[in-house]
Amino acid sequence: MQSLASILNFLYLFLSVTAAFVQKNDISYRLGNRLQSPKPRFSVSSSLKSTVNDSEYDLSLFSPCKINLFLRIIRKRPDGYHDLASLFQTVGFGDMLHLKKLDESAKADIFECNMEGVPTDKTNLVIRALDLVRTKTGNNEIFFKANLVKQVPAQAGLGGGSGNAAAAMWGANELLGRPASLENLVEWSGELGSDITFFLSEGTAYCTGRGEVMTPVDPLPDGTKLCIVKPNVGLSTPEVFRALKYDKLSTTDPEVLLKRFMEKGPVDIEDDAYVNDLEQPAFDCLPELKRLKEELKLVEGFDHVMMSGSGTSIFCIGEPKDRDAFMKEFGQRKGINVFPAKFTSRKQGGWFQKAKN
């Protein structure tokens, strides 16, 4: 009996210590274990990625992602959409889209993607973008092969799919001999989705309406450093909007925010200019995300920390003073990915270029 009692006491002590450890590491546990347990909707196949040969394609286009430096929700519209006002910025973390014009015998587009779970039929934005340009320019008998190598995760608030669609529109127009102007592409892009229009800008733009009304502004400095921290868990945009509490929205005039960013830049501006009305509903849906943001705000070297779009990515302007310690704490944490990046833009008449290491 004494031996049994000793064993039970040991087990009790072991479980108590384990519980204390888990509680202390609550964010890591929740984001890394509880939220990682379901199989990811999208996963990257490295074997397929390695088979892409640039020389087999006519064009290879970098497809950057974006962050929202501020995002104000203005009102809910009668059609169910929301009017917003946001300052968008492209960053040099993204995907690669390889395009080739097929010969006259082709009867349909061919689409391949390395990310498992991404649809490769006509529901994919890349295929829809190719079809849109083909129809609008009257080239209904010309088809393309597209190979999309993805790195940007889904449900991240980074606009990965929208950027892919914009790159496809640009690339198709180039391979058709530029029958459409940039203004044409911008006008047509609204038929595919709200954020696609922005990716046809030069990299910095003030967007209103559903996001499809774009006002170009002076570009913010290329090379501005940031880190994107993305938990494996995602939130769909409709899910976040359903949790939106209209009485919690910011009352700050977005035009005032825009002026402040243009005058002071993304680093020197005061922290209260970083406003995202979708943080509240996203954090209500996923409280662990708010705690992750609070952790990142404590990292020395980050000037500003905020969620991008409808989440779940959190971007940190600046770079950690102790990079090794930061990567050990966050880069190696189960259930979290860290993507260092910089602001990027494109030159007028050209397309975005992948940054050289």
Disulfide bonds with the S-S distance in Angstrom:
none
